Amino acid sequence: MSRIIAGTAGGTSLTSVPGTGTRPTTDRVKEALFSRLESYDVLSGARVLDLFAGSGALGVESASRGAVSVDLVELADKAAGTCKQNAKLINDAAGRSVVNVHRAKADTYLLRVPADVTWDVVFLDPPYDLDEEDLNSVLRALPRHLAEGAVVVLERSTRSPEPAWPAGMERFSERKYGETTLWFAEPAQADGAQADDDDAGDAQAEGAS
């Protein structure tokens, strides 16, 4: 059973999605991911978007660690229902509505929200078998909704190719954990120069651990 690792609701057990149709982020990967985000100092006061949310574990973890608003986007009935249960846990702990659930396709949701809605942290954890073009469609809709200094985290299989980053977004880091690769991206720099990859030298070493 998954749990909230740290923050105001740390240790709280989360409801899992019934059946085998979802692939939860492992606790090992989640701990490493949030350790990195904490080092970037992007969670406190952040507006967070969790696309392909599954159980909503990444979004509610963000809320526990100081995010001021979290949007969970999930299309599947069972998963969306689980998101609502886990959102209630963190909202009850916070005493206010921090986490909101939207039952929708990821790309449809991004296209229908107002252009002035932006997020500081965006998680994408699509099914590993999601077609690359379908993933690209979601990525293309993201840049206009990224706040300055935003961080985008995409979880994919290590067997998947690097995503085709759209105009307005660029990859700045990559981490491998067994069968999982986390890609980190940010709004493209105005001068078009790519940010330094802060872990190019040790990504492979971590993947082998």
Secondary structure, 3 states (H helix, E strand, C coil): CCECCCCCCCCCECCCCCCCCCCCCCHHHHHHHHHHHHHHCCCCCCEEEEECCCCCHHHHHHHHCCCCEEEEEECCHHHHHHHHHHHHHHHHHHCCCCEEEEECCHHHHHHHCCCCCCEEEEEECCCCCCCHHHHHHHHHCCHHHEEEEEEEEEEEECCCCCCCCCCCEEEEEEEEECCEEEEEEEECCCCCCCCCCCCCCCHHHHHCC
